[in-house]
């Protein structure tokens, strides 16, 4: 009003928080709440049972629900000022129990509840606290049937010896002077009745004749086995040698170049550590240290998929630009593609190479199936390819920052459009670099550190769910979720937190710094 007059205002402030009600059915359930915009910052943590009310500033949040021996849950929610929001009552599911089974003979077939689960030795994940029917069988041996019940998140070890079956085998051999070998041991007689057990290899040899071998498994009834050797000749010998070479190459499971020109590199089974140590500089809370066992070999492409390669699948794709510079050159890694887009590319390449696709498309979703087709790497596979069996901290040797140019990160050339860059570092590319521009790692992979971040197959979980003294066997992530794991730093990253090999994040949207590479199971 002015004129030196006193004015009185009555102002009532409105609360900018809402009330969240959480109900946990399980005892000792831990609730962790973080902001969706700053997921590394923990805002609330408490162990509860029953109902709990929490006041939160209006905004978007992520709730992580966990309990020992139970599978984690992730819930995203938005709360408005003065809103009363209730998260539906939830009941956590038990983590699987793990059956560590070996046998004599090794390679015995495992069936649980009638379902084939591979061969011994094997780690098998089963629903805990339920009775399961375990069956072990091997040709030439008596089948074993047992009832088993496992505890959640506990490894049960079983080493089972199968008894060899006994049976009669009648053997006849021609020519009469040929020698008979059973499991490498020459027999006094080459024909007649033999009492045998288990699995056996019968071999008959004679000078000037082609040797023959037959594998037999003993059963409860007698068997008649006959050998009629063929005389050697030079053409047959040459043809046989040629066939052996062809068969060997056909069955070989080594590095190869696929139809896109990508080199597929074999990575052997291994036991290794994922995550980071508690005192590691730059460590995030979602990097819990834990042990992994991958019992299978796999093949991973040595480079990220390029724009040129992706446009063979989808000609109209454009990776876009940033800071008035192109991300769309043929040699640059493809970006601005969703997880589904990457999975569809993998299926397309599988069909192109006459492989059974790994994904089934259903209601707009790409669902995995157990095939040998191309797919995205599981997070554990990515880590093994990037770090090996040692807990390597950075993609380079030494400390942070890198002393030499080792990859494409946010460098001095990007300082005009990226706030945080690595000082005194210039990799010559302010956006993405052509794939394979920098030194490869110890396994032969390029850009497992820098250039673009990479989609993984797993749904994201903030915690691994296993401690360092327990082992996760062939982990594939949660059964369902909303976000996928994203691994690797990119051309946008410069901080010690992001450039470490243990750094992990997630996304459900396509961005200009996320691409992908391909994987296949090895045969």
C-alpha positions as CSV (number, residue, x, y, z in Angstrom):
1,X,0.0,0.0,0.0
2,X,2.9,2.3,0.7
3,X,2.9,5.7,2.5
4,X,4.7,4.3,5.5
5,X,1.7,2.3,6.6
6,X,2.1,-1.1,8.3
7,X,0.5,-4.0,6.6
8,X,-0.3,-7.4,8.0
9,X,-0.4,-10.6,5.9
10,X,-1.8,-13.9,7.0
11,X,0.0,-16.6,4.9
12,X,-0.8,-20.3,5.3
13,X,1.9,-22.5,3.8
14,X,0.7,-25.7,2.2
15,X,2.6,-28.9,2.9
16,X,4.6,-30.2,0.0
17,X,4.8,-33.8,1.2
18,X,2.5,-36.8,1.0
19,X,2.0,-39.8,3.2
20,X,3.0,-43.2,1.9
21,X,1.6,-46.3,3.6
22,X,3.5,-49.5,3.2
23,X,2.4,-53.0,4.4
24,X,4.7,-55.9,4.5
25,X,3.4,-59.4,5.0
26,X,6.8,-60.9,5.8
27,X,8.6,-60.3,9.0
28,X,12.0,-58.4,8.9
29,X,11.3,-56.9,5.5
30,X,13.7,-54.1,4.6
31,X,12.3,-51.1,2.7
32,X,14.7,-48.8,0.9
33,X,13.3,-45.7,-0.9
34,X,15.3,-43.5,-3.3
35,X,14.5,-40.7,-5.7
36,X,13.9,-41.8,-9.2
37,X,16.0,-38.8,-10.4
38,X,18.9,-39.7,-8.1
39,X,18.7,-43.4,-7.6
40,X,22.0,-43.7,-5.8
41,X,20.9,-41.5,-2.9
42,X,19.0,-43.4,-0.2
43,X,16.2,-41.4,1.4
44,X,14.6,-43.9,3.7
45,X,15.6,-47.4,5.0
46,X,13.8,-49.4,7.7
47,X,13.1,-53.0,8.5
48,X,9.3,-53.5,9.1
49,X,6.5,-56.0,9.5
50,X,3.0,-55.0,9.0
51,X,2.0,-51.4,8.3
52,X,4.3,-48.3,8.2
53,X,3.6,-44.7,7.2
54,X,6.3,-42.5,5.7
55,X,6.2,-38.8,4.8
56,X,7.9,-38.0,1.5
57,X,8.3,-34.8,-0.5
58,X,6.2,-34.8,-3.6
59,X,8.0,-36.5,-6.5
60,X,8.9,-39.8,-8.2
61,X,10.4,-42.6,-6.2
62,X,11.7,-46.1,-6.3
63,X,11.1,-48.6,-3.5
64,X,13.4,-51.6,-3.1
65,X,11.9,-54.3,-0.9
66,X,14.2,-57.1,0.3
67,X,14.5,-59.8,2.9
68,X,17.1,-62.5,3.6
69,X,16.4,-65.6,1.6
70,X,13.7,-63.8,-0.5
71,X,13.6,-62.4,-4.0
72,X,13.8,-58.6,-4.1
73,X,11.0,-56.4,-5.5
74,X,11.3,-53.0,-7.2
75,X,8.2,-50.6,-7.2
76,X,8.2,-47.3,-8.9
77,X,5.6,-44.7,-7.6
78,X,4.7,-41.0,-7.7
79,X,3.4,-39.1,-4.7
80,X,1.8,-35.7,-4.8
81,X,1.6,-33.0,-2.1
82,X,-0.9,-33.9,0.6
83,X,-1.6,-37.2,-1.2
84,X,-2.2,-40.4,0.9
85,X,-0.7,-43.2,-1.2
86,X,-0.8,-46.9,-0.2
87,X,1.5,-49.5,-1.7
88,X,-0.5,-52.7,-2.1
89,X,0.3,-55.3,0.4
90,X,3.1,-57.5,-1.0
91,X,4.4,-60.9,-0.1
92,X,7.9,-61.7,-1.2
93,X,8.8,-65.0,-2.8
94,X,11.5,-67.2,-1.6
95,X,14.8,-67.3,-3.5
96,X,15.5,-70.6,-5.1
97,X,17.4,-73.4,-3.4
98,X,20.5,-74.6,-5.3
99,X,21.3,-78.3,-5.9
100,X,25.0,-78.9,-6.5
101,X,24.9,-82.4,-8.0
102,X,27.7,-84.6,-9.3
103,X,27.8,-88.3,-10.1
104,X,29.8,-91.3,-11.0
105,X,29.8,-91.7,-14.0
106,X,29.9,-88.0,-14.8
107,X,27.5,-86.8,-17.5
108,X,24.5,-88.6,-16.0
109,X,21.2,-87.2,-17.1
110,X,19.3,-85.1,-14.5
111,X,15.6,-84.9,-14.3
112,X,13.6,-83.1,-11.6
113,X,9.9,-83.6,-11.4
114,X,10.1,-85.2,-14.8
115,X,11.8,-82.3,-16.4
116,X,15.2,-82.6,-18.1
117,X,17.7,-80.3,-16.5
118,X,21.0,-81.2,-18.1
119,X,23.9,-83.5,-17.1
120,X,26.2,-83.9,-14.1
121,X,28.1,-82.1,-12.7
122,X,25.5,-79.3,-12.5
123,X,24.1,-76.6,-10.3
124,X,20.3,-76.7,-10.4
125,X,18.0,-74.0,-9.0
126,X,14.7,-75.3,-7.5
127,X,11.7,-74.0,-5.7
128,X,12.6,-74.3,-1.9
129,X,10.6,-76.0,0.9
130,X,8.8,-78.3,-1.6
131,X,9.5,-81.9,-2.2
132,X,11.0,-82.7,-5.6
133,X,11.5,-86.0,-7.4
134,X,15.2,-86.3,-8.5
135,X,16.1,-88.8,-11.1
136,X,19.7,-89.6,-12.3
137,X,20.2,-91.9,-15.2
138,X,23.1,-93.1,-17.4
139,X,23.2,-95.7,-20.1
140,X,24.5,-99.0,-18.8
141,X,23.7,-98.0,-15.2
142,X,20.8,-98.4,-12.8
143,X,18.6,-95.3,-12.5
144,X,18.5,-93.5,-9.2
145,X,15.4,-91.9,-7.8
146,X,15.4,-89.7,-4.7
147,X,13.1,-87.2,-2.9
148,X,14.8,-83.9,-2.1
149,X,13.8,-80.7,-0.4
150,X,15.9,-77.6,-0.4
151,X,16.1,-74.4,1.7
152,X,15.9,-71.0,0.2
153,X,19.3,-69.5,-0.9
154,X,21.2,-72.5,0.3
155,X,23.4,-74.9,-1.7
156,X,22.7,-78.6,-1.2
157,X,25.6,-80.8,-2.4
158,X,24.9,-84.4,-3.6
159,X,27.5,-86.8,-5.1
160,X,25.7,-89.9,-6.3
161,X,27.2,-93.1,-7.5
162,X,25.2,-95.1,-10.0
163,X,25.5,-98.9,-10.0
164,X,26.6,-100.4,-13.3
165,X,24.1,-102.8,-14.9
166,X,25.3,-106.4,-15.6
167,X,24.4,-108.3,-18.7
168,X,25.4,-110.8,-21.4
169,X,26.9,-109.8,-24.7
170,X,27.4,-112.3,-27.6
171,X,30.1,-111.2,-29.9
172,X,31.1,-112.5,-33.4
173,X,34.1,-111.3,-35.4
174,X,35.2,-111.6,-39.0
175,X,38.0,-112.3,-40.0
176,X,38.6,-115.0,-37.5
177,X,42.2,-113.9,-36.6
178,X,41.1,-110.3,-35.7
179,X,41.7,-109.1,-32.2
180,X,39.0,-107.9,-29.8
181,X,39.5,-105.1,-27.3
182,X,37.0,-104.2,-24.6
183,X,37.6,-100.7,-23.1
184,X,41.1,-100.8,-24.5
185,X,42.0,-104.3,-23.0
186,X,42.8,-107.1,-25.5
187,X,40.7,-110.2,-24.9
188,X,41.9,-113.8,-25.0
189,X,39.0,-114.7,-27.3
190,X,37.5,-112.5,-30.0
191,X,34.1,-114.2,-30.1
192,X,31.7,-115.8,-27.8
193,X,29.8,-114.9,-24.6
194,X,31.0,-112.0,-22.4
195,X,29.7,-110.8,-19.0
196,X,29.9,-107.0,-19.0
197,X,28.8,-104.0,-16.9
198,X,28.0,-100.4,-17.6
199,X,29.1,-98.7,-20.8
200,X,31.7,-100.3,-23.0
201,X,33.7,-99.6,-26.1
202,X,34.3,-102.7,-28.3
203,X,37.1,-102.5,-30.9
204,X,38.1,-105.1,-33.4
205,X,41.5,-104.8,-35.3
206,X,43.2,-106.9,-37.9
207,X,46.2,-106.3,-40.2
208,X,45.2,-105.1,-43.7
209,X,41.6,-104.4,-42.5
210,X,39.9,-101.2,-41.3
211,X,39.3,-101.3,-37.6
212,X,35.8,-101.0,-36.2
213,X,34.6,-99.7,-32.8
214,X,31.1,-99.8,-31.3
215,X,29.8,-98.4,-28.0
216,X,27.3,-100.5,-26.1
217,X,25.4,-99.9,-22.9
218,X,24.5,-102.9,-20.9
219,X,20.8,-103.5,-20.2
220,X,18.8,-106.2,-18.5
221,X,18.6,-108.3,-21.6
222,X,21.4,-109.9,-23.7
223,X,22.8,-108.4,-26.8
224,X,24.3,-109.8,-30.0
225,X,27.1,-107.8,-31.6
226,X,28.8,-108.7,-34.8
227,X,31.9,-107.2,-36.5
228,X,32.7,-107.7,-40.2
229,X,35.8,-105.8,-41.1
230,X,36.5,-104.3,-44.6
231,X,39.8,-104.5,-46.3
232,X,41.9,-101.4,-46.5
233,X,42.4,-99.6,-49.8
234,X,44.0,-96.2,-50.5
235,X,40.9,-94.5,-51.8
236,X,38.8,-95.5,-48.8
237,X,41.6,-94.4,-46.4
238,X,41.8,-91.0,-48.1
239,X,38.0,-90.6,-48.0
240,X,37.9,-91.6,-44.4
241,X,40.6,-89.1,-43.5
242,X,38.8,-86.3,-45.4
243,X,35.5,-87.0,-43.7
244,X,37.1,-86.9,-40.2
245,X,38.5,-83.5,-41.1
246,X,35.2,-82.2,-42.3
247,X,33.4,-83.6,-39.2
248,X,36.0,-82.0,-36.9
249,X,35.5,-78.6,-38.6
250,X,31.7,-78.9,-38.5
251,X,31.8,-79.7,-34.7
252,X,34.4,-77.1,-33.9
253,X,33.2,-74.4,-31.5
254,X,35.8,-71.7,-31.9
255,X,36.0,-68.0,-32.9
256,X,34.3,-67.3,-36.3
257,X,33.2,-64.4,-38.5
258,X,29.4,-64.1,-38.8
259,X,27.4,-63.0,-41.8
260,X,27.6,-59.3,-40.7
261,X,31.4,-59.4,-40.6
262,X,31.4,-59.5,-36.7
263,X,34.1,-61.7,-35.1
264,X,32.4,-63.9,-32.5
265,X,34.9,-64.7,-29.7
266,X,34.5,-67.7,-27.4
267,X,34.5,-67.1,-23.7
268,X,35.1,-70.2,-21.5
269,X,33.1,-71.2,-18.4
270,X,34.5,-69.6,-15.2
271,X,34.0,-68.7,-11.5
272,X,34.5,-65.1,-10.8
273,X,33.5,-62.1,-8.7
274,X,31.0,-59.4,-9.7
275,X,30.5,-56.1,-8.0
276,X,33.1,-54.0,-6.2
277,X,34.7,-53.8,-2.8
278,X,33.2,-51.6,-0.1
279,X,36.2,-49.2,0.0
280,X,36.5,-48.8,-3.8
281,X,36.5,-45.1,-4.9
282,X,33.4,-44.3,-6.9
283,X,31.4,-47.4,-5.7
284,X,27.6,-47.3,-5.9
285,X,25.2,-49.1,-3.6
286,X,24.0,-51.4,-6.4
287,X,27.5,-53.0,-6.8
288,X,27.3,-55.6,-4.0
289,X,30.3,-58.0,-4.3
290,X,29.2,-61.6,-5.0
291,X,30.5,-64.8,-6.6
292,X,29.3,-66.0,-10.0
293,X,29.6,-69.4,-11.8
294,X,29.0,-69.7,-15.5
295,X,29.0,-73.4,-16.3
296,X,28.8,-72.8,-20.1
297,X,30.9,-71.2,-22.8
298,X,29.5,-68.5,-25.0
299,X,30.4,-66.4,-28.0
300,X,30.4,-62.6,-28.0
301,X,30.9,-60.2,-30.8
302,X,34.2,-58.4,-30.6
303,X,32.6,-55.0,-31.5
304,X,29.4,-53.1,-30.9
305,X,26.8,-53.2,-33.7
306,X,27.4,-50.4,-36.1
307,X,24.9,-48.1,-37.9
308,X,25.7,-49.8,-41.2
309,X,25.1,-53.3,-39.8
310,X,21.8,-52.3,-38.1
311,X,20.5,-50.6,-41.3
312,X,20.8,-54.0,-43.1
313,X,18.0,-55.0,-40.8
314,X,16.1,-51.6,-40.6
315,X,17.0,-49.4,-43.5
316,X,15.1,-46.3,-42.2
317,X,17.0,-46.2,-38.9
318,X,18.7,-42.9,-38.0
319,X,20.8,-42.7,-34.9
320,X,20.4,-38.9,-34.8
321,X,22.9,-36.2,-33.8
322,X,24.0,-34.2,-30.8
323,X,25.7,-30.8,-30.5
324,X,25.3,-30.3,-34.3
325,X,27.4,-33.5,-34.9
326,X,26.2,-36.7,-36.4
327,X,25.8,-40.0,-34.6
328,X,24.6,-41.6,-37.8
329,X,27.8,-42.4,-39.8
330,X,28.1,-46.0,-41.0
331,X,31.1,-46.8,-38.8
332,X,29.6,-45.4,-35.6
333,X,27.8,-47.7,-33.1
334,X,24.0,-47.7,-33.5
335,X,22.2,-45.7,-30.8
336,X,18.7,-44.5,-30.2
337,X,17.4,-48.0,-30.3
338,X,15.3,-49.6,-27.6
339,X,16.0,-53.0,-25.9
340,X,13.2,-54.5,-28.0
341,X,14.8,-53.1,-31.2
342,X,18.1,-54.8,-30.2
343,X,16.4,-58.1,-29.5
344,X,14.6,-57.9,-32.9
345,X,17.9,-57.3,-34.7
346,X,19.3,-60.5,-32.9
347,X,16.3,-62.5,-34.2
348,X,16.7,-61.2,-37.7
349,X,20.4,-62.2,-37.8
350,X,19.5,-65.6,-36.4
351,X,17.0,-66.2,-39.2
352,X,19.5,-64.9,-41.7
353,X,22.0,-67.5,-40.6
354,X,19.4,-70.3,-40.3
355,X,19.5,-70.4,-36.5
356,X,16.5,-70.8,-34.3
357,X,15.7,-67.3,-32.9
358,X,16.3,-66.7,-29.2
359,X,13.2,-64.5,-28.8
360,X,9.5,-65.0,-29.3
361,X,7.5,-61.9,-30.0
362,X,4.3,-61.9,-28.0
363,X,2.0,-58.9,-27.4
364,X,4.8,-56.5,-28.4
365,X,7.3,-58.1,-26.0
366,X,10.4,-60.1,-26.9
367,X,10.4,-63.2,-24.7
368,X,13.5,-65.5,-24.3
369,X,13.5,-69.2,-25.2
370,X,16.3,-71.7,-24.8
371,X,18.0,-71.7,-28.3
372,X,21.4,-71.1,-29.8
373,X,20.4,-68.0,-31.7
374,X,21.8,-64.5,-31.3
375,X,20.7,-62.5,-28.3
376,X,21.8,-59.8,-25.9
377,X,24.4,-60.7,-23.2
378,X,23.4,-61.5,-19.7
379,X,25.0,-59.1,-17.2
380,X,27.3,-61.8,-15.8
381,X,28.5,-62.7,-19.4
382,X,29.3,-59.0,-20.0
383,X,31.3,-58.8,-16.8
384,X,33.3,-61.9,-17.6
385,X,34.1,-60.7,-21.1
386,X,35.1,-57.2,-19.7
387,X,36.9,-58.1,-16.5
388,X,37.8,-61.8,-16.8
389,X,38.3,-63.8,-13.6
390,X,40.2,-60.9,-11.9
391,X,38.4,-58.0,-10.3
392,X,39.8,-55.5,-12.8
393,X,38.8,-52.0,-11.8
394,X,39.1,-50.0,-15.0
395,X,39.2,-51.0,-18.7
396,X,42.8,-49.9,-18.7
397,X,45.8,-50.7,-16.6
398,X,46.6,-48.3,-13.8
399,X,44.6,-45.7,-11.9
400,X,42.1,-42.9,-12.7
401,X,42.4,-40.8,-14.8
402,X,43.9,-42.9,-17.7
403,X,47.4,-41.9,-18.6
404,X,47.1,-42.8,-22.3
405,X,44.2,-42.7,-24.8
406,X,42.4,-46.0,-24.1
407,X,38.8,-45.4,-25.2
408,X,36.1,-42.9,-26.1
409,X,35.0,-41.0,-23.0
410,X,33.9,-37.4,-22.2
411,X,37.1,-35.7,-23.1
412,X,38.4,-32.2,-23.8
413,X,37.0,-32.2,-27.3
414,X,33.5,-32.6,-25.7
415,X,33.8,-29.8,-23.2
416,X,31.6,-27.5,-25.3
417,X,28.6,-29.7,-24.8
418,X,29.4,-31.9,-21.7
419,X,29.9,-30.3,-18.3
420,X,32.1,-33.0,-16.7
421,X,35.1,-34.2,-18.8
422,X,38.4,-35.9,-18.1
423,X,41.1,-33.3,-17.8
424,X,44.1,-33.5,-20.1
425,X,42.5,-36.3,-22.1
426,X,41.6,-36.2,-25.8
427,X,40.4,-39.3,-27.6
428,X,39.7,-37.2,-30.8
429,X,35.9,-37.9,-30.8
430,X,33.5,-35.6,-28.9
431,X,30.6,-38.0,-29.7
432,X,30.7,-41.7,-30.6
433,X,33.9,-43.1,-32.3
434,X,33.9,-45.6,-35.1
435,X,33.6,-49.1,-33.6
436,X,36.9,-50.7,-32.7
437,X,38.9,-47.5,-32.8
438,X,40.9,-48.2,-29.6
439,X,42.9,-51.0,-28.2
440,X,41.1,-54.3,-27.5
441,X,41.0,-55.9,-24.1
442,X,42.7,-59.1,-22.9
443,X,40.0,-61.3,-24.5
444,X,39.9,-59.5,-27.8
445,X,36.9,-57.2,-27.3
446,X,36.7,-53.6,-28.3
447,X,34.9,-50.8,-26.5
448,X,34.1,-52.7,-23.3
449,X,34.8,-49.3,-21.7
450,X,33.6,-46.1,-23.4
451,X,32.0,-45.3,-26.8
452,X,28.4,-46.4,-26.0
453,X,26.8,-48.1,-23.0
454,X,25.3,-51.5,-23.8
455,X,21.9,-53.2,-23.3
456,X,22.0,-56.4,-21.3
457,X,19.4,-59.3,-21.3
458,X,18.6,-59.1,-17.6
459,X,15.9,-57.1,-15.9
460,X,17.5,-54.7,-13.4
461,X,17.7,-55.4,-9.7
462,X,19.5,-53.0,-7.4
463,X,21.1,-55.9,-5.4
464,X,22.5,-59.2,-6.5
465,X,20.8,-61.1,-3.7
466,X,23.9,-63.2,-2.8
467,X,26.8,-62.5,-0.5
468,X,30.4,-62.9,-1.4
469,X,30.6,-66.4,0.2
470,X,27.7,-67.7,-1.8
471,X,27.6,-68.5,-5.5
472,X,25.1,-67.4,-8.1
473,X,24.9,-70.1,-10.7
474,X,24.3,-69.0,-14.3
475,X,22.4,-65.9,-13.2
476,X,19.9,-64.4,-15.6
477,X,18.4,-61.6,-13.4
478,X,14.8,-61.2,-12.1
479,X,12.0,-63.0,-13.9
480,X,10.2,-59.7,-14.6
481,X,10.7,-56.0,-14.3
482,X,10.3,-52.6,-16.0
483,X,14.0,-51.7,-16.7
484,X,16.8,-53.6,-18.3
485,X,20.4,-53.6,-17.1
486,X,22.8,-51.2,-18.9
487,X,26.5,-51.9,-18.7
488,X,29.6,-50.0,-19.9
489,X,30.4,-46.3,-19.8
490,X,29.9,-44.1,-22.9
491,X,31.1,-41.0,-24.7
492,X,29.1,-38.9,-22.2
493,X,30.9,-40.3,-19.1
494,X,34.0,-39.0,-17.3
495,X,33.7,-39.5,-13.5
496,X,35.5,-42.3,-11.6
497,X,32.1,-43.7,-10.7
498,X,31.0,-44.3,-14.4
499,X,34.2,-45.4,-16.0
500,X,34.8,-48.3,-13.7
501,X,34.0,-51.8,-15.0
502,X,31.7,-52.5,-12.0
503,X,29.5,-49.5,-12.8
504,X,25.9,-50.6,-13.6
505,X,22.8,-48.7,-14.3
506,X,19.4,-49.3,-16.0
507,X,17.0,-47.9,-18.6
508,X,13.7,-48.7,-20.4
509,X,14.1,-46.0,-23.0
510,X,16.3,-45.5,-26.1
511,X,19.0,-42.9,-25.7
512,X,21.8,-41.5,-27.8
513,X,24.5,-43.2,-25.7
514,X,23.1,-46.8,-25.4
515,X,23.9,-49.4,-28.1
516,X,24.5,-53.2,-28.0
517,X,26.6,-56.2,-29.0
518,X,25.5,-59.8,-29.6
519,X,26.1,-63.1,-27.8
520,X,25.3,-66.8,-28.6
521,X,25.5,-69.9,-26.4
522,X,28.5,-72.1,-27.5
523,X,27.5,-75.5,-28.7
